[in-house]
Amino acid sequence: MNGNTTHRFSNAAVLNVSNADASQVITSDALDERLAETYQRVGLRPGLLERLAGIRERRWWADGVSFVDGAATAAGKAIGESGVDLADIGLMINTSVSRRYLEPATAVAIHDAIGLPSSCQNFDVTNACLGFVNGMELAAAMIDAGFVEYALVVNAEDARTVQETTIERLSASDITAKDVIGQFATLTLGSGAAAMVLGRADRHPEGHRIVAAVSRAGTEHHALCIGDNDLMQTDLKGLLDAGLELSTALWAEATQEFDWGEGMDRYVIHQVSQVHTDALCQRLDIDPSLVPRTFPTRGNIGPVSVPFTLASQADTLTEGDRVLLMGIGSGLNASCLELVW
């Protein structure tokens, strides 16, 4: 049956969301310089990353600092600012795309780095750029069900490895313009981390209530963006068109039940590029002034981008503000999740 999946939550709240920046600033100009000979050879103009994607710079972790370290930093900040005792956290979900190994789960390394108790269940949930939103849904459902009192959702991404490998590959003499365009999305990525502490709303009136989440699958498009630690191949136009089509279908059905088209104070959209943001706002008739942007200076941080952007907006939100988290993940899946601040 075609349609949306809708989940409503009764007693889960966000107690804190925090982010952690990678320290090395890598400008788009710097990447263009490294690919200057390739661009000249294949007949492409430099500046596409800023001119088309609107990305001036992104971050890399410093030498000796891993994305696991970044996740632990963001988590330590979120836990400290939430006031929750580390020993009371019963669940930790890692939603990072980045991983060094197939086994064990990345969650175990982050669990250890944070110093969480042995009673804290931990595992990975990955779903491309929607992983964090899915992690929030799962944590909220477990809180509603009474399985845990407090949950921690973490995410950290490392773009450096795949970008370095891509630049080296694109510098080869047999590379064509088609190769560059097919791997262009890799150069828009960034590194960063975010973490969120969730708990029971009835015990934390200061928390930000999780209201509902809506998702829709378009998995017939699963081959439009495929990546691993060395290579990411993307059909840029195909992915944009299919993502907009899927989001439009989700939105048309969801807005029969929710007043998301007019009743929101902020739309926190997954940060892909200027083209994607403008197109989504136009297609769904969303006021662009209510859509904060972090991609110009952070790039596309994958599933980190939604919580990272939300954390950057936290000080500007007031009690009662309605916030809609929105994203499209390769595969394709689309999701929206409403918070009341």
C-alpha positions in Angstrom: 0.0 0.0 0.0 1.4 3.4 -0.9 1.4 6.2 1.7 3.1 7.6 4.7 4.0 6.0 8.0 3.0 8.2 10.9 4.2 7.8 14.6 2.8 9.9 17.4 4.7 10.2 20.7 3.1 10.7 24.1 5.8 11.3 26.7 9.3 11.9 25.1 11.2 15.1 25.1 14.5 16.5 23.9 16.5 17.7 27.0 19.5 18.9 25.1 21.1 18.9 21.7 24.7 19.9 21.2 27.2 19.9 18.4 31.0 19.7 18.0 32.9 21.2 15.2 35.9 19.6 13.5 38.8 22.0 13.8 40.3 22.2 10.3 38.6 24.5 7.8 38.9 23.3 4.2 37.7 25.9 1.7 36.1 25.1 -1.6 38.8 27.2 -3.2 41.4 24.9 -1.7 39.8 21.9 -3.2 39.5 23.6 -6.6 43.2 24.4 -6.5 44.0 20.7 -6.0 41.7 19.8 -9.0 42.7 22.7 -11.2 44.6 20.6 -13.8 41.7 18.1 -13.9 39.1 20.9 -14.5 41.3 22.4 -17.3 41.8 19.1 -18.9 38.1 18.0 -19.0 36.7 21.5 -19.7 35.0 22.3 -16.4 35.2 25.7 -14.7 36.4 25.8 -11.1 34.1 27.3 -8.5 31.2 24.9 -8.9 31.2 24.0 -5.2 30.5 27.6 -4.2 28.7 28.8 -7.3 26.3 25.9 -7.6 26.2 24.2 -4.2 26.7 27.4 -2.2 29.3 25.7 0.0 32.3 28.0 0.8 34.0 25.7 3.2 33.7 22.5 5.2 35.6 20.9 8.2 38.0 18.0 8.7 39.0 16.5 12.0 42.5 17.4 13.0 45.3 14.8 12.7 44.9 12.3 15.5 41.3 13.1 16.2 38.7 10.6 15.0 35.0 11.0 14.4 34.6 8.8 17.5 36.4 11.4 19.5 34.0 14.0 17.9 30.9 12.0 18.9 32.2 11.7 22.5 32.9 15.4 22.7 29.3 16.3 21.5 27.9 13.7 23.8 29.8 14.9 26.8 28.5 18.4 26.2 24.9 17.3 25.7 24.9 15.2 28.8 26.5 17.9 30.9 24.1 20.6 29.8 21.1 18.3 30.2 21.8 17.7 33.9 21.2 14.0 33.5 23.5 11.6 35.4 25.6 9.5 33.1 24.7 6.4 35.1 20.9 6.9 34.3 21.3 6.7 30.5 19.8 3.4 29.5 20.2 3.6 25.8 22.8 5.0 23.3 22.1 4.9 19.6 24.9 5.8 17.1 23.5 6.9 13.8 26.8 7.7 12.0 27.4 6.8 8.4 31.1 6.9 9.0 32.6 3.7 10.3 36.1 2.1 10.3 34.9 -1.5 10.4 32.0 -3.6 9.5 32.2 -5.2 12.9 32.0 -4.4 15.7 29.4 -1.7 15.7 30.7 1.9 15.9 28.5 2.4 18.9 30.7 0.3 21.1 33.7 2.6 20.6 31.6 5.7 21.3 30.0 4.1 24.3 33.5 3.4 25.7 34.8 6.9 24.8 31.9 8.5 26.7 32.3 6.2 29.7 28.7 5.1 29.7 27.7 2.4 32.2 27.5 -1.3 31.3 23.7 -1.1 31.8 23.4 1.3 28.8 22.3 -0.7 25.8 24.1 0.5 22.6 23.9 -0.1 18.9 24.1 1.4 15.5 21.1 2.6 13.4 22.1 3.8 9.9 19.9 5.1 7.2 22.0 7.5 5.2 21.3 11.1 6.0 18.1 10.2 7.9 19.9 8.1 10.6 19.7 10.7 13.3 16.0 11.4 12.9 15.3 7.6 12.9 17.4 7.3 16.0 15.3 10.0 17.7 12.1 8.1 16.8 13.4 4.8 18.2 14.7 6.5 21.4 11.3 8.3 21.9 9.4 5.1 21.3 11.5 3.2 23.9 11.0 6.1 26.4 7.2 6.1 25.7 7.1 2.3 26.2 8.9 2.6 29.6 11.9 0.7 28.5 14.4 3.5 29.4 14.3 6.7 31.4 17.0 8.5 29.3 18.4 8.0 25.9 21.4 9.4 24.0 21.5 9.7 20.2 24.9 10.5 18.7 26.3 11.0 15.3 29.7 12.0 13.9 31.0 12.1 10.3 34.4 12.2 8.8 34.6 13.4 5.2 38.3 13.6 5.0 39.1 10.1 3.9 36.6 9.9 1.1 37.5 13.4 -0.1 41.2 12.8 -0.1 40.7 9.5 -2.1 38.3 11.2 -4.5 40.7 14.1 -5.2 43.5 11.6 -5.8 41.3 9.6 -8.2 40.1 12.6 -10.1 43.6 13.8 -10.6 44.4 10.8 -12.9 45.0 11.5 -16.6 42.1 9.3 -17.8 39.4 11.1 -15.8 36.5 12.6 -17.8 34.1 15.4 -17.1 31.4 12.7 -16.5 33.6 11.2 -13.8 34.0 14.5 -12.1 30.3 15.3 -12.1 29.5 11.8 -10.9 31.8 12.3 -7.9 31.0 16.0 -7.4 28.7 15.4 -4.4 31.6 13.8 -2.5 33.3 17.2 -2.4 30.3 18.9 -0.8 30.6 16.7 2.3 31.9 17.9 5.7 32.9 16.6 9.1 31.2 17.2 12.4 29.3 15.7 15.3 26.1 16.1 17.3 24.4 14.5 20.3 21.0 14.6 21.8 19.7 13.6 25.3 16.1 12.5 25.5 14.0 11.8 28.5 10.4 11.6 29.9 8.4 14.8 29.3 6.4 14.4 32.5 9.6 14.5 34.6 11.1 17.3 32.5 8.7 20.1 31.8 11.6 22.2 30.6 12.2 19.7 27.8 11.2 20.0 24.2 8.4 17.6 23.4 8.6 15.2 20.5 5.1 15.3 18.9 5.1 13.1 15.8 7.1 11.8 12.9 6.1 11.0 9.3 8.2 8.9 6.8 7.8 7.7 3.3 9.9 5.3 1.3 10.9 5.5 -2.4 13.3 2.7 -2.5 13.0 2.2 -6.2 15.6 5.0 -6.3 18.2 3.1 -4.2 20.9 3.2 -6.9 21.0 7.0 -7.4 23.7 7.5 -4.7 26.0 4.7 -3.7 29.1 5.2 -1.5 31.7 3.6 0.7 34.8 4.8 2.5 36.6 5.4 -0.8 34.1 6.3 -3.5 30.6 7.9 -3.7 28.9 8.0 -7.1 25.8 10.2 -7.4 23.3 10.9 -10.1 22.9 14.6 -9.1 19.8 15.5 -11.2 18.2 12.1 -10.7 18.6 12.3 -6.9 17.3 15.9 -6.7 14.2 15.1 -8.9 13.4 11.9 -7.1 13.9 13.4 -3.7 11.6 16.3 -4.5 9.0 13.9 -5.9 9.1 11.8 -2.7 9.0 14.8 -0.4 6.0 16.3 -2.3 4.1 13.0 -1.9 4.9 12.8 1.8 4.0 16.5 2.3 0.6 16.2 0.5 -0.5 13.4 2.7 1.0 14.7 6.0 -0.5 18.2 5.7 -4.0 16.7 5.7 -3.3 15.7 9.3 -0.7 18.3 10.4 -0.6 22.1 9.9 3.1 22.0 8.9 2.7 24.2 5.9 1.9 27.3 7.9 2.1 26.5 11.7 5.8 26.1 12.1 8.3 28.6 13.6 11.4 26.9 12.1 12.1 24.3 9.5 15.4 22.5 10.1 16.1 20.9 6.7 18.9 18.4 6.0 21.8 20.6 4.7 22.7 19.4 1.2 23.2 22.5 -0.9 21.7 25.8 -2.0 20.1 24.1 -5.0 18.4 21.5 -2.8 17.3 23.9 -0.2 15.8 26.4 -2.6 14.0 23.7 -4.6 12.5 22.1 -1.5 11.3 25.4 -0.1 9.7 26.2 -3.5 8.1 22.8 -4.0 6.6 22.6 -0.5 5.8 26.4 -0.3 8.0 26.9 2.8 9.1 30.4 3.8 12.9 30.4 3.2 13.4 32.9 6.0 12.4 30.1 8.5 15.0 27.7 7.1 18.4 28.1 8.8 21.4 27.2 6.8 24.7 25.7 7.9 25.8 24.2 4.6 27.7 27.3 3.4 30.4 26.9 6.1 30.0 23.2 7.1 29.0 21.5 3.9 26.8 18.4 3.9 27.6 16.7 7.2 25.3 13.8 6.4 23.0 12.8 9.2 24.8 15.2 11.5 23.4 18.1 9.6 19.9 18.2 11.1 20.9 18.0 14.8 24.0 20.2 14.2 21.7 22.9 12.6 19.1 22.5 15.4 21.8 22.9 18.1 23.0 26.1 16.3 19.4 27.4 16.5 18.7 26.5 20.1 19.5 29.9 21.6 17.1 31.6 19.1 14.1 29.4 19.9 11.6 30.3 22.7 9.2 28.2 24.7 6.3 27.0 22.5 8.1 27.4 19.2 7.2 24.6 16.8 10.2 23.1 14.9 10.0 20.6 12.0 13.0 18.5 11.3 13.1 17.4 7.7 15.3 15.2 5.5 15.8 13.0 2.5 18.2 10.1 2.7 19.8 8.2 -0.1 17.8 5.1 -0.7 15.4 7.0 -0.9 13.6 7.8 2.3 12.0 11.1 3.5 11.1 12.0 7.0 9.6 14.9 9.0 9.6 15.1 12.8 7.9 17.8 14.9 9.2 19.3 18.2 7.6 21.8 20.4 10.3 23.9 22.1 
